[in-house]
Amino acid sequence: MSSELRQVNLNNIVVSVYISKIDKYIPYYDPPYPIENDPEYEHAEVESIRTYAKKGDDVVIIGGGLGVTAVAACKETNGEVTVFEQSKPTYRILKRTIELNDCSDKIDVELAVVGEVGHSNFTHKQPSKVDRMLPTELPYADVYEMDCEGAETTILQKMDVRPSVLLVETHNNHNEVCDILSSIGYEIIEVIDDSMGQSPVNTHIRARLSE
């Protein structure tokens, strides 16, 4: 059975996803990504971009997902945005999102894993045959936004660049991430806990490079 392409509005960003027509016949089926409009989608991540990124800032995003934060960063800063995404199916959605929101000339998308290949929110299998970017090779940007499913600790420890602002989602490793940020010269200025009492505990840390 074929699939249909549906456009949804996620936090004022247009995203185009394929919906299999057979899905609605599968009991308890939960699609891996949103298929309905959601004004609060990735609220904490988007709000952090809109709060801490300034006009003219360049932004690097590790873990591009469906492209919502990438487009938000592009529209907020009008600077150069570089996105790393390791999952091929997610990469295809990400590229469509960027095109639909007229950001192709400002966003560079790399199908690449930063550090070690890890878990992806939108696919069951770990990706294979994708380029690998070493943390030591990451480019400089004014702002880094990281949602990389636990790989953030290794990346933070090994990266040489020191962006002015780091926006990091943790994955049951909040204290470890805080310790690493402090050790590499960052001051934590805000923490958002959106785990709602569930496990694992995920927080969003906003940190600024100490002067």
Order of alpha helices (4+ residues) and beta strands (2+ residues): beta-beta-alpha-beta-alpha-beta-alpha-beta-beta-beta-alpha-beta-alpha-beta-beta
